[in-house]
């Protein structure tokens, strides 16, 4: 209910109209309504009518089946594909438990409830499993109520499906409240432009001035301005395209509607416009869900390894295993992605990662050594996902929206960092010895992402002009990708800049847990929580930096933003290595997060703008290979150096190197002015 209210309030804050909800046209609306009636009527009558109790499974199965069908038919509506994922997760949990929703007892107690009250409603069933074994998965307790919310007034225990459903409905309400008027405004503006053209070309009767029968000096200027959608008098305080056309229209007796108000224009800000793009919103939501799961398992894995080995080298080896596939397989993965359907690559990648992450805690508990190859496999699959995501983005958004879309993707990751790491630290501490649950939740997040990605529609990619796929040679294709990157001065320079600068990221990944434990004076704050706070600080900085780049990035040369980002981030990281104060470290790490996106987003946009679609996967693959290769080597070196000198000096050294990577580009005009 809180999320739904928030969606409405955000829609109204964006100058939407709640009456737009009455104008929504849903397919199979009657089926959805009937399914909801059966679903809630069944739950409410379970304790009073024996027949309903006997038929609970068929009734729940029918209601959830119809509801899923109705939501699938409306998956093009923003948010409803996410609601579909939530309903599906809850349906699986209830079906696997014979018509009951399982509630995990530790979560119920953590939320402040008495386990004795569970079951009184006839719908929930208490699960007291303390060992996370196969029965926990088979009975789908993972999809039951396992997330404690010990909050005043709204304390509860929620399922993953409840979270997805609430977020989906909130976004649907926001989009609906905002979207409908936007369409009318676009029609009005189109009418304005068409009438201006008609007046300028003499197709409208101009009344007493007989403007339709004579050529005017305004004709070519009006045509050009209307086509470019910009004022005739750039920089003027009053007269522009609308003022001129309104004057002509007044003389001609033509009623021309006024331009939308400032509030109405704000409602169609690029971020809002992108949120109403069903394909982009599904891609964004899928990434956010899987990233939230990743944050949870990353915290759990770091302290699982640290607790088992108490070694910086062992911890650094985890990040080496996670980044090594990029060095070994990046270009090959990019080449194959150029051959394959990117949407299918995204879906299959998520499904494979879900299976691997599901097994990771089992392997780690047998022997921590077995965790390393599984981490390697997860990253190997991910190197197919990343270039496919980068490659598909220009085909689901317009070119002018690319930098905003990239910004929005990174803002989503920032949300995951801010909320994900903070909640992950608390949740991992709550789990105690039940750490496998963190990995299994991540597995569910990948499946949810795959379902969302299955709903997107992608514009077809132009067919390659070279040989047919059956006769294409992978070695030749690799050479083509490398040749393009090597001769594209801006992209090659940006990649080399990233090789030097992004090594810092590898150092932070490898040493941050030890830095949180040994360098920061956290007092009574546990190291896990300190690490979560630091990671959340990076996420909050990413959020601010991502929004800033999205708002003003189009006004600044991309190359200069990259230089600024590297110099700013490196300087703050160098200072981070010198402090042991938690408050100061959080302030610095916030700046690191903001500066990070100042070079990441324009770098990604440069590659999307300057690389042909048919080469995108290969070129991105080579970049990832070089950049992540540097991160891999840096993580390995950081583990050894951290053992010898401690984390602070090593982090500070690589911060200085990053400053050099940024400022060095000032000496290369092509990079500076890109």
BELFENSUL-V343644 format. One record per residue. PHI is phi in radians with two decimals (NA if undefined). OMEGA is omega as a letter, one per 40 degrees, with the letter a starting at -180 (NA if undefined). Layout:
phi = [PHI	PHI]
omega = [OMEGA	OMEGA]
//
This chain:
phi = [NA	-1.10	-1.13	-1.13	-1.06	-1.08	-1.06	-1.12	-1.12	-1.15	-1.11	-1.20	-1.13	-1.50	1.16	-1.45	-2.27	-1.11	-1.16	-1.12	-1.09	-1.29	-1.69	-1.23	-1.96	-1.67	-1.34	1.00	-1.06	-1.11	-1.14	-1.09	-1.11	-1.10	-1.11	-1.14	-1.09	-1.12	-1.06	-1.36	-1.15	-1.08	-1.11	-1.27	-1.73	-1.04	-1.54	-2.09	-2.15	-1.13	-1.09	-1.13	-1.08	-1.19	-1.81	-1.02	-1.14	-1.06	-1.18	-1.13	-1.10	-1.16	-1.14	-1.20	-1.10	-1.16	-1.13	-1.12	-1.10	-1.14	-1.18	-1.12	-1.13	-1.92	-1.13	-1.27	-1.30	-0.94	1.64	-1.30	-1.18	-1.22	-1.08	-1.02	-1.07	-1.10	-1.11	-1.09	-1.09	-1.15	-1.10	-1.12	-1.08	-1.21	-1.13	-1.16	-1.96	1.13	1.66	-1.99	-1.65	-1.27	-2.15	-1.37	-1.02	-1.01	-1.20	-1.11	-1.16	-1.09	-1.44	1.61	-1.86	-1.53	-1.00	-1.15	-1.41	-1.23	1.80	-1.13	-1.49	1.32	-1.91	-1.68	-2.34	-1.43	-2.02	-1.82	-1.06	-1.79	-1.69	-1.48	-1.88	-1.09	-1.12	-1.10	-1.37	-1.09	-1.46	0.99	-1.09	-0.97	-1.65	-1.49	-1.40	-2.21	-1.80	-1.34	-2.18	-1.40	-1.96	-1.09	1.24	-1.99	-1.00	-2.91	-2.15	-1.99	-1.71	-1.05	-1.08	-1.06	-1.11	-1.10	-1.11	-1.09	-1.11	-1.13	-1.17	-1.07	-1.21	-1.06	-1.13	-1.02	-1.13	-1.20	-1.09	-1.56	-1.28	-0.99	-1.14	-1.03	-1.13	-1.13	-1.15	-1.11	-1.13	-1.11	-1.15	-1.10	-1.14	-1.03	-1.11	-1.15	-1.23	-1.08	-1.09	-1.08	-1.13	-1.19	-1.65	1.47	-1.53	-1.81	-1.25	-1.61	1.18	-1.19	-1.49	0.91	-1.14	-1.25	-1.89	-2.44	-1.38	-2.10	-1.20	-1.40	-1.00	-1.15	-1.13	-1.16	-1.06	-1.14	-1.14	-1.15	-1.16	-1.52	0.97	-2.45	-1.12	-1.19	-1.80	-1.12	1.48	-1.35	-1.55	-2.41	-1.22	-2.76	-1.03	-1.18	-1.06	-1.12	-1.19	-1.13	-1.11	-1.09	-1.12	-1.12	-1.11	-1.46	1.36	-1.79	-1.50	-1.94	-1.13	-1.30	-1.13	-1.04	-1.22	-1.06	-1.11	-1.19	-1.20	-1.07	-1.13	-1.90	-0.98	-0.89	-1.11	-1.17	-1.06	-1.15	-1.13	-1.57	-1.51	-1.01	-1.17	-1.17	-1.14	-1.20	-1.08	-1.12	-1.16	-1.07	-1.12	-1.07	-1.10	-1.16	-1.19	-1.07	-1.13	-1.07	-1.06	-1.16	-1.35	-1.16	-1.11	-1.11	-1.17	-1.02	-1.44	-1.15	-1.22	-1.14	-1.21	-1.41	-2.09	0.92	-2.29	-1.17	-1.15	-1.11	-1.19	-1.08	-1.12	-1.08	-1.32	-1.14	-1.07	-1.34	-1.90	-1.04	-1.00	-1.10	-1.22	-1.44	-2.10	-0.92	-1.10	-1.14	-1.05	-1.09	-1.12	-1.19	-1.09	-1.10	-1.47	-1.64	-1.35	-1.06	-1.09	-1.17	-1.07	-1.08	-1.17	-1.11	-1.04	-1.12	-1.14	-1.14	-1.14	-1.06	-1.17	-1.20	-1.12	-1.05	-1.52	-1.02	-1.17	-1.11	-1.11	-1.16	-1.29	-1.21	-2.82	-1.05	-1.09	-1.22	-1.24	-1.09	-1.11	-1.24	-1.06	-1.04	-1.16	-1.03	-1.20	-1.08	-1.16	-1.13	-1.25	-1.47	-1.17	-1.10	-1.13	-1.14	-1.16	-1.10	-1.26	-1.40	-1.04	-1.13	-1.75	-2.11	-2.28	-1.30	-1.02	-1.18	-1.69	-1.09	-1.17	-1.21	-1.12	-1.08	-1.08	-1.12	-1.10	-1.29	-1.11	-1.04	-1.12	-1.15	-1.01	-1.12	-1.18	-1.15	-1.39	-1.12	-1.20	-1.10	-1.19	-1.11	-1.05	-1.21	-1.22	-1.12	-1.11	-1.15	-1.16	1.08	-1.45	-1.62	-1.04	-0.94	-1.06	-1.08	-1.25	-1.20	-1.11	-1.08	-1.07	-1.11	-1.12	-1.16	-1.11	-1.06	-1.08	-1.08	-1.12	-1.11	-1.13	-1.17	-1.59	-1.42	-2.02	-2.02	-1.06	-1.11	-1.47	-0.99	-1.13	-1.11	-1.46	-1.49	-1.13	-1.10	-0.96	-1.15	-1.88	-1.30	-1.88	-1.14	-1.15	-1.13	-1.15	-1.07	-1.11	-1.09	-1.11	-1.18	-1.10	-1.10	-1.11	-1.18	-1.68	-1.61	-0.97	-1.16	-1.21	-1.15	-1.09	-1.12	-1.17	-1.12	-1.08	-1.17	-1.03	-1.28	-1.34	-1.34	-1.00	-1.03	-1.11	-1.07	-1.13	-1.10	-1.04	-1.31	-1.83	-1.04	-1.04	-1.25	-1.03	-1.15	-1.45	-1.83	-1.69	-1.33	-1.55	-1.53	1.15	-1.44	-1.33	-1.19	-1.00	-1.05	-1.24	-1.04	-1.06	-1.08	-1.11	-1.11	-1.12	-1.17	-1.10	-1.06	-1.09	-1.12	-1.11	-1.00	-1.07	-1.15	-1.12	-1.12	-1.10	-1.08	-1.13	-1.11	-1.43	-2.06	-1.07	-1.25	-1.69	-2.14	-1.03	-1.06	-1.06	-1.27	-1.13	-1.07	-1.05	-1.06	-1.10	-1.14	-1.12	-1.13	-1.11	-1.07	-1.12	-1.21	-1.14	-1.05	-1.20	-1.04	-1.19	-1.71	-1.97	-2.12	-1.50	-1.10	-1.07	-1.15	-1.09	-1.14	-1.12	-1.17	-1.19	-1.08	-1.12	-1.08	-1.11	-1.16	-1.13	-1.01	-1.32	-1.19	-1.83	-1.27	-1.11	-1.13	-1.11	-1.12	-1.14	-0.99	-1.17	-1.20	-1.40	-1.83	-1.89	-1.05	-1.01	-1.22	-1.91	-1.00	-1.06	-1.17	-1.15	-1.09	-1.08	-1.12	-1.10	-1.04	-1.08	-1.23	-1.19	-1.26	-1.10	-1.10	-1.12	-1.09	-1.09	-1.13	-1.11	-1.14	-1.12	-1.11	-1.06	-1.22	-1.13	-1.13	-1.14	-1.46	-2.04	1.56	-1.23	-1.02	-1.07	-1.18	-1.05	-1.09	-1.07	-1.27	-1.11	-1.12	-1.05	-1.16	-1.03	-1.09	-1.10	-1.29	-1.23	-1.08	-1.21	-1.10	-1.45	-2.01	-0.98	-1.07	-1.30	-1.12	-1.80	-1.12]
omega = [i	a	a	i	i	i	i	a	i	i	i	i	i	i	i	a	a	i	i	i	a	a	a	i	i	i	i	a	i	i	i	a	i	i	i	i	i	a	a	i	i	a	a	a	a	a	a	a	a	a	i	i	a	a	a	a	i	a	i	a	a	a	i	i	i	i	i	i	i	i	i	i	a	a	i	i	i	i	a	i	i	i	i	i	i	i	i	i	i	i	i	a	a	a	a	a	i	i	i	i	a	i	a	a	i	i	a	i	i	i	i	a	i	a	a	a	a	i	a	a	i	a	a	i	a	i	a	a	i	i	a	a	a	a	i	i	a	i	i	i	i	a	i	a	a	a	a	i	a	a	i	i	a	i	a	i	a	i	i	i	i	i	a	a	i	i	a	i	i	a	i	i	i	a	a	i	a	a	a	i	a	a	i	i	i	i	i	a	i	i	i	a	a	a	i	i	a	i	a	a	i	a	i	i	a	i	a	i	i	a	a	a	a	i	i	i	a	a	a	i	i	i	a	a	i	a	a	a	i	i	i	a	a	i	i	a	a	a	i	a	a	a	a	a	i	i	i	a	i	i	a	a	a	i	a	a	i	i	i	i	i	i	a	i	i	a	i	i	a	i	i	i	i	a	i	i	a	a	a	a	i	i	a	a	i	i	a	a	a	i	i	i	i	a	i	a	i	i	a	a	a	a	i	i	a	i	a	a	a	a	i	i	i	i	i	i	i	a	i	i	a	a	a	i	i	i	a	a	a	a	i	i	i	i	i	i	i	i	a	i	a	a	i	i	a	a	a	i	i	a	i	i	i	a	a	a	i	a	a	a	i	i	a	a	i	i	a	i	a	i	a	i	i	i	i	a	i	i	i	i	a	a	i	a	a	i	i	i	i	a	a	a	i	a	i	i	i	a	a	a	a	a	i	i	i	i	a	i	i	i	i	i	i	i	i	i	a	a	a	a	i	i	a	i	i	a	i	i	i	a	a	a	a	a	i	a	i	a	a	i	i	i	i	a	i	i	i	i	a	i	i	a	i	a	a	i	a	i	a	i	i	i	i	a	a	a	i	a	a	a	a	a	a	i	i	i	i	i	i	i	i	i	i	a	a	a	i	a	a	a	i	i	i	i	i	i	i	i	a	a	a	i	i	a	i	i	i	i	a	a	a	i	i	i	i	a	a	a	a	i	a	a	a	a	a	i	i	a	i	i	i	i	a	i	i	i	i	a	i	i	i	a	i	i	i	i	a	i	i	a	a	a	a	a	a	i	a	a	a	i	i	i	i	a	i	a	a	a	a	i	i	i	i	i	i	a	a	a	i	a	a	a	i	i	i	i	i	a	i	i	i	i	i	i	a	a	i	i	a	a	i	i	i	i	i	a	i	a	a	a	i	a	a	i	a	a	a	a	i	i	i	i	i	a	a	a	a	i	i	i	i	i	i	i	i	i	a	i	i	a	i	i	a	a	a	a	a	a	a	i	i	i	a	i	i	i	a	i	i	i	i	a	i	a	i	a	a	a	a	i	a	a	a	NA]
//
